């Protein structure tokens, strides 16, 4: 039987159907406008469950009705007609993100970041007003025809899904629920951050991070499994998105972004810096055109690693030492004009023999012998021997989903984007840390020119 009226709203069409109810197009005669009405059937619940649900439903809807934000669907009214509870909200021209993903459309990473950042903006506003959505998923995200993004179903988040209707069970959609929702703990804004991380993962990877044949299998993965990085499905995906997703999906709420605003900032910052990096022309020695995501871009909100031990000596030898030599020369020319030949010879000799760790700090004594010839060794300033980069051992890293790399107790970087270590021969202790898991440790006796690999998946 078709529905003709709900409260004061005249039903004019059907927009969609779900397990718990139907979404209608309706006309509001009070202010002469078209609205969308979502209904939820309560006849499958016991009397006690129905009363408890109705109380939560109205309280949440009234709270959501206070939210006036460009990224949140506006709620106009809430009510009940017979066994149907309903919410009347603004009518939008567009598609749900679920429809877009199901169509098979592949969105660029930048567009995925834009959508997630706008959702995060709406969540940040809601959380500031003490409203938690609890059911962020693609079906509750509207992408309008003009490109804008809005969060729907504030106030419907507490509606039990078809598989979770038992009193006392956490409400939400299993694939997108946070671990604390699964275990029945109190959900705060960081639960919405986790759910948004799941949505972002699905947009980037083309599949959800947690899946299974039944609800219990899915919930077990939410609690215990670390999904593969999105870039493992799309190698050209900028690695910065892996780090954002990994942090949003941390099992411990304290390890996630602590606010939706923080996550939005990280998404926009990486997207902006990545676009700047893509505009930089490729080096003259490049054998292929620059690809999106080639440059490693640090994020302020994420812990950035230090450079590997072999990287800065190379840069210092190329740029730093000549500048250091010029500075030393200028200083001594001003202070000791009579010693110019000897200082010039020392600088020329040290430019090719000395590392940037040491530089002449005192002038030769006034009674020093004549300056050595260009082919004679400089004994007054002995060169510091260094091992050539080629003699270092190489350790390649393959860590999932990510980890902080420590070498002999010192931070070396975060992998990804760090993919290898160049270390001098000898014994080293490698430790890879991920706050959500026990650390992975390896003791290595590294030979010169060795090429080893450390592969580890945190589970």
BAMITI-36063 format. One line per field, with one value per residue (C-alpha): residue number from 1; y negated, z, x. Coordinates in steps of 0.25 Angstrom, whole numbers, plus 5000, padded with zeros to 4 digits. Each point is the difference from the previous one (the first is absolute). Example, Ala and Ser with C-alpha at 12.3 -4.5 7.8 and 13.67 -1.06 7.14 Angstrom:
// residues 2
resi [1, 2] $
c2 [5018, 4986] $
c3 [5031, 4998] $
c1 [5049, 5006] $
// end
This chain:
// residues 459
resi [1, 2, 3, 4, 5, 6, 7, 8, 9, 10, 11, 12, 13, 14, 15, 16, 17, 18, 19, 20, 21, 22, 23, 24, 25, 26, 27, 28, 29, 30, 31, 32, 33, 34, 35, 36, 37, 38, 39, 40, 41, 42, 43, 44, 45, 46, 47, 48, 49, 50, 51, 52, 53, 54, 55, 56, 57, 58, 59, 60, 61, 62, 63, 64, 65, 66, 67, 68, 69, 70, 71, 72, 73, 74, 75, 76, 77, 78, 79, 80, 81, 82, 83, 84, 85, 86, 87, 88, 89, 90, 91, 92, 93, 94, 95, 96, 97, 98, 99, 100, 101, 102, 103, 104, 105, 106, 107, 108, 109, 110, 111, 112, 113, 114, 115, 116, 117, 118, 119, 120, 121, 122, 123, 124, 125, 126, 127, 128, 129, 130, 131, 132, 133, 134, 135, 136, 137, 138, 139, 140, 141, 142, 143, 144, 145, 146, 147, 148, 149, 150, 151, 152, 153, 154, 155, 156, 157, 158, 159, 160, 161, 162, 163, 164, 165, 166, 167, 168, 169, 170, 171, 172, 173, 174, 175, 176, 177, 178, 179, 180, 181, 182, 183, 184, 185, 186, 187, 188, 189, 190, 191, 192, 193, 194, 195, 196, 197, 198, 199, 200, 201, 202, 203, 204, 205, 206, 207, 208, 209, 210, 211, 212, 213, 214, 215, 216, 217, 218, 219, 220, 221, 222, 223, 224, 225, 226, 227, 228, 229, 230, 231, 232, 233, 234, 235, 236, 237, 238, 239, 240, 241, 242, 243, 244, 245, 246, 247, 248, 249, 250, 251, 252, 253, 254, 255, 256, 257, 258, 259, 260, 261, 262, 263, 264, 265, 266, 267, 268, 269, 270, 271, 272, 273, 274, 275, 276, 277, 278, 279, 280, 281, 282, 283, 284, 285, 286, 287, 288, 289, 290, 291, 292, 293, 294, 295, 296, 297, 298, 299, 300, 301, 302, 303, 304, 305, 306, 307, 308, 309, 310, 311, 312, 313, 314, 315, 316, 317, 318, 319, 320, 321, 322, 323, 324, 325, 326, 327, 328, 329, 330, 331, 332, 333, 334, 335, 336, 337, 338, 339, 340, 341, 342, 343, 344, 345, 346, 347, 348, 349, 350, 351, 352, 353, 354, 355, 356, 357, 358, 359, 360, 361, 362, 363, 364, 365, 366, 367, 368, 369, 370, 371, 372, 373, 374, 375, 376, 377, 378, 379, 380, 381, 382, 383, 384, 385, 386, 387, 388, 389, 390, 391, 392, 393, 394, 395, 396, 397, 398, 399, 400, 401, 402, 403, 404, 405, 406, 407, 408, 409, 410, 411, 412, 413, 414, 415, 416, 417, 418, 419, 420, 421, 422, 423, 424, 425, 426, 427, 428, 429, 430, 431, 432, 433, 434, 435, 436, 437, 438, 439, 440, 441, 442, 443, 444, 445, 446, 447, 448, 449, 450, 451, 452, 453, 454, 455, 456, 457, 458, 459] $
c2 [5000, 4987, 4989, 4986, 4992, 4999, 4990, 4987, 5005, 5005, 5011, 4997, 5011, 5011, 4997, 5013, 5012, 5007, 5011, 4992, 4990, 4991, 4986, 4992, 4987, 4992, 4986, 4991, 4991, 4992, 4993, 5005, 5008, 5014, 5008, 5014, 5009, 5012, 5010, 5011, 5012, 5003, 5012, 5009, 4996, 5004, 4990, 4997, 4999, 4991, 4990, 4999, 4999, 4989, 4992, 5001, 4997, 4987, 4995, 5002, 4994, 4988, 4999, 5001, 4990, 4989, 5003, 4989, 5003, 5001, 5014, 5005, 5003, 4991, 5007, 4993, 5009, 5013, 5008, 5014, 5005, 5013, 5010, 4991, 4990, 4990, 4988, 4989, 4994, 4991, 5006, 5001, 5002, 5010, 5014, 5007, 5004, 5014, 4999, 4993, 5011, 5011, 4994, 5004, 4986, 4998, 4987, 4993, 5000, 4984, 5002, 5010, 4991, 4989, 5008, 5005, 4987, 4994, 5011, 4997, 4986, 5003, 5010, 4990, 4990, 5011, 5005, 4985, 5001, 5013, 5008, 5013, 5006, 5015, 5005, 4993, 5009, 4997, 5002, 4988, 4991, 4992, 4994, 4989, 4997, 4988, 5007, 4997, 5011, 5001, 5010, 5006, 5008, 4992, 5005, 5014, 5005, 5007, 5008, 5014, 5007, 5013, 5008, 4993, 4999, 5006, 4991, 4996, 5002, 4989, 4993, 4997, 5007, 5011, 4996, 4986, 5001, 4997, 5010, 4993, 5001, 5015, 5002, 4991, 4989, 4985, 4995, 4985, 4992, 5009, 5011, 4992, 4998, 5015, 5001, 4989, 5007, 5013, 4991, 4994, 5013, 5006, 4988, 5001, 5015, 5003, 5010, 4999, 5003, 5010, 5011, 5014, 5010, 4996, 4989, 5007, 5002, 4985, 4996, 5009, 4993, 4986, 5004, 5008, 4998, 4990, 4998, 4999, 4986, 4994, 4998, 5015, 5000, 4987, 4999, 4986, 4995, 4989, 5007, 4988, 5006, 5013, 4993, 4992, 5012, 5008, 4990, 4998, 5015, 5002, 5010, 4991, 4987, 4993, 5003, 4995, 4985, 4994, 4992, 5000, 4986, 5006, 5010, 4990, 4991, 5012, 5004, 4986, 4997, 5013, 4997, 4986, 5004, 5012, 4991, 4990, 5012, 5005, 4986, 5001, 5004, 5013, 5001, 4999, 5014, 5006, 5012, 4998, 4989, 4996, 5008, 4996, 5003, 5001, 4989, 5004, 4989, 5000, 4997, 4991, 5008, 5013, 5004, 4997, 5008, 4996, 5002, 5013, 4999, 5001, 4988, 4988, 5002, 5001, 4987, 4994, 5004, 4994, 4987, 4997, 5002, 4990, 4990, 5003, 4999, 4986, 4996, 5004, 4994, 4986, 5000, 5003, 4990, 4989, 5005, 5005, 4994, 5005, 5015, 5000, 5010, 5010, 4999, 5001, 5013, 5006, 4996, 5006, 5013, 5002, 4998, 5014, 5007, 4995, 5003, 4989, 5005, 4993, 4987, 4993, 4992, 4993, 4993, 5005, 4994, 4988, 5008, 5011, 5005, 4995, 5005, 5014, 5002, 5005, 5014, 5001, 5005, 4990, 5004, 4988, 5004, 5015, 5005, 5008, 5014, 5003, 5013, 4998, 5001, 5012, 5008, 4999, 5011, 4998, 5005, 4999, 4998, 5006, 4997, 5000, 4992, 4991, 4999, 4990, 5005, 5000, 5003, 5003, 4992, 4988, 4996, 5002, 4997, 5005, 5011, 4997, 4991, 5005, 5012, 5003, 4998, 4998, 5004, 5002, 5014, 5006, 5004, 4992, 5002, 4996, 4998, 4997, 4994, 4998, 4995, 5010, 5012, 5007, 4995, 5008, 5001, 5006, 5001, 4999, 5002, 4992, 5002, 4990, 5000, 5009, 4999, 5005, 4999, 4998, 5004, 4999, 4999, 4995, 5009] $
c3 [5000, 4996, 5010, 4997, 5013, 5012, 5010, 4992, 4988, 4987, 4994, 4985, 4997, 5005, 5000, 5005, 5009, 5011, 5010, 5010, 4993, 4987, 4996, 4993, 4993, 5007, 4999, 5013, 4998, 5012, 4993, 4986, 4998, 4995, 5011, 5002, 5011, 5005, 5007, 5010, 5004, 5015, 4999, 5000, 5014, 5014, 5007, 5010, 4988, 4992, 5011, 5003, 4985, 4999, 5011, 4994, 4986, 5004, 5009, 4990, 4988, 5009, 5002, 4986, 4996, 5007, 4990, 4989, 4992, 4985, 5001, 5008, 4994, 5007, 5008, 5000, 5008, 5008, 5003, 5001, 4992, 5005, 5000, 4991, 5006, 4990, 4998, 4990, 4994, 4989, 4986, 4992, 4985, 5000, 5003, 5013, 5000, 5001, 4986, 4994, 5005, 4996, 4986, 4998, 4998, 5004, 5007, 5000, 5013, 5001, 4999, 5011, 5009, 4997, 5003, 5013, 5004, 4998, 5008, 5011, 5000, 5003, 5011, 5006, 5001, 5006, 5010, 5005, 5002, 5008, 4989, 4995, 4988, 5003, 4986, 4990, 4987, 4985, 5000, 5010, 4992, 4989, 4988, 4993, 4985, 5003, 5007, 5014, 5011, 5011, 5012, 5001, 5011, 5012, 5010, 4992, 5005, 5012, 4991, 5001, 4987, 4995, 5007, 5013, 5006, 5014, 5012, 5005, 4987, 4994, 4989, 4987, 4986, 5003, 4989, 5005, 5015, 5009, 5010, 5012, 4993, 4998, 5014, 5006, 5005, 5000, 4986, 4998, 4989, 4997, 4997, 4988, 4996, 5000, 4991, 4991, 4999, 4995, 4990, 4995, 4999, 4991, 4991, 4998, 4999, 4993, 5012, 5015, 5009, 5008, 4994, 5002, 4998, 5012, 5011, 5010, 4990, 4996, 5015, 5003, 4989, 5005, 5014, 4996, 4985, 4994, 4985, 4989, 4996, 4990, 4991, 5000, 4990, 4993, 4999, 4995, 5012, 5007, 5013, 5009, 4999, 5005, 5013, 5002, 4998, 5010, 5010, 4999, 5001, 5013, 5009, 5012, 4999, 5007, 4988, 4990, 4995, 5013, 4992, 4987, 4998, 5001, 4990, 4990, 5002, 4997, 4987, 4995, 5004, 4993, 4987, 4999, 5002, 4990, 4990, 5001, 4999, 4987, 4994, 5003, 4987, 4999, 5002, 4987, 5003, 5001, 4991, 5001, 5002, 5014, 5006, 5011, 5013, 4997, 5010, 5015, 5007, 5015, 5008, 5012, 5006, 4998, 5006, 4989, 5000, 4999, 4988, 4999, 5005, 4986, 4994, 5006, 4999, 4985, 5000, 5009, 4991, 4988, 5006, 5014, 5000, 4988, 5008, 5013, 4993, 4994, 5014, 5006, 4989, 5002, 5015, 4999, 4989, 5009, 5012, 4994, 4987, 5000, 5000, 4987, 4993, 5011, 5003, 4985, 4999, 5012, 4995, 4987, 5006, 5010, 4989, 4995, 5012, 5013, 5004, 5005, 5014, 5002, 4995, 5003, 5013, 5003, 4990, 4999, 5009, 4995, 4999, 4991, 4988, 4986, 4994, 4994, 4986, 4993, 5000, 5014, 5011, 5010, 5014, 5008, 4998, 4999, 4991, 5007, 4994, 4996, 4994, 4986, 4998, 4991, 5012, 5008, 5002, 4995, 5007, 4993, 5008, 4997, 5012, 5000, 5004, 5004, 5011, 5007, 4997, 5010, 4998, 5012, 5008, 4991, 4992, 4985, 4994, 4997, 4990, 4991, 4994, 5005, 4992, 5003, 5009, 4996, 5012, 5003, 5001, 5014, 5010, 5001, 5007, 4992, 5007, 4993, 5008, 4998, 5012, 4998, 5000, 5007, 4994, 4989, 5004, 4991, 5004, 4987, 4997, 4988, 4990, 4990, 4987, 5006, 4995, 5011, 5001, 5012, 4997, 5012, 5001, 5013, 5004] $
c1 [5000, 5006, 5001, 4993, 5003, 5010, 4996, 4998, 5009, 4993, 5008, 5003, 5009, 5010, 5015, 5006, 4997, 5009, 4999, 4994, 4991, 4998, 5004, 4989, 4999, 4989, 4994, 5000, 4987, 5004, 5011, 4998, 5013, 5004, 5007, 5005, 4994, 5007, 4992, 5003, 4991, 4999, 4991, 5012, 5004, 4994, 4992, 5011, 5010, 4991, 4998, 5015, 5003, 4989, 5006, 5014, 4995, 4993, 5011, 5010, 4992, 4997, 5015, 5003, 4990, 5008, 5012, 5000, 5012, 5003, 5005, 4988, 4986, 4990, 4989, 4986, 4992, 4999, 4987, 4993, 4988, 4994, 5012, 5009, 5010, 5005, 5009, 4997, 5013, 5004, 4999, 5013, 5003, 5012, 5004, 5005, 5014, 4996, 4993, 5013, 5009, 4990, 5000, 5014, 5005, 5015, 5002, 5013, 5007, 4999, 4985, 4999, 5008, 4990, 4988, 5006, 5005, 4986, 4994, 5010, 4996, 4986, 5004, 5009, 4988, 4991, 5010, 5001, 4986, 5000, 4994, 5006, 4995, 5004, 4997, 5009, 5000, 4999, 4985, 4999, 5009, 4993, 5008, 4992, 4999, 5008, 5011, 4997, 5000, 4990, 4998, 4986, 4993, 5004, 4990, 4998, 5014, 4994, 4990, 5003, 5005, 4993, 5011, 5001, 4987, 5002, 4998, 5014, 5007, 5008, 4993, 5007, 5004, 5010, 5010, 5002, 4998, 5012, 5006, 4994, 4986, 5002, 5004, 4988, 5009, 4996, 5002, 5005, 5005, 5012, 4990, 4995, 5015, 5002, 4987, 5005, 5013, 4993, 4992, 5013, 5007, 4989, 5000, 5015, 5001, 4987, 4996, 4997, 5012, 4991, 4992, 4995, 4989, 4992, 4999, 5008, 5012, 4999, 5000, 5012, 5008, 4996, 5005, 5013, 5004, 5009, 4995, 5010, 5004, 4992, 5012, 5002, 4988, 5004, 5015, 4999, 4992, 5008, 5006, 4995, 4986, 5005, 5004, 4988, 4991, 5009, 4999, 4985, 4998, 5008, 4993, 5003, 4993, 5011, 5009, 4991, 4997, 4995, 4990, 4993, 5006, 5014, 4997, 4994, 5013, 5009, 4992, 5000, 5015, 5004, 4992, 5005, 5015, 4998, 4995, 5011, 5010, 4993, 5003, 5015, 5007, 5007, 5016, 5008, 5005, 4986, 4997, 4985, 4990, 4996, 4989, 4990, 5005, 5014, 5004, 5000, 4992, 5000, 4988, 5000, 4989, 5007, 5014, 5010, 5013, 5014, 5009, 5008, 5014, 5006, 4992, 5005, 5015, 4998, 4992, 5010, 5012, 4993, 4995, 5004, 5015, 5003, 4992, 5007, 5014, 4996, 4996, 5013, 5008, 4993, 5001, 5015, 5003, 4994, 5008, 5013, 5003, 5014, 4996, 4991, 5009, 4999, 4985, 4997, 5008, 4993, 4986, 5003, 5006, 4988, 4990, 5003, 5005, 4992, 4986, 4990, 5002, 5013, 5006, 5013, 4996, 5014, 5010, 5014, 5010, 5008, 5013, 4994, 5008, 4997, 4987, 5000, 4999, 4988, 5005, 5005, 4991, 4996, 5005, 4995, 4986, 4999, 4988, 4989, 4999, 4985, 4995, 4994, 4985, 5002, 5006, 4987, 4990, 4986, 4988, 4987, 4987, 4986, 4991, 4985, 4992, 5011, 5011, 5010, 5014, 5011, 5015, 5008, 4990, 4999, 4988, 5003, 4987, 4986, 4997, 4993, 5005, 5014, 5003, 5015, 5012, 5014, 5009, 5015, 5004, 4999, 4990, 4987, 4987, 4987, 4987, 4987, 4989, 4985, 4993, 4988, 5009, 5012, 5013, 5008, 5015, 5012, 5014, 5009, 5014, 5002, 5011, 5005, 4992, 4989, 4986, 4990, 4985, 4991, 4986, 4989, 4985, 4995, 4988] $
// end
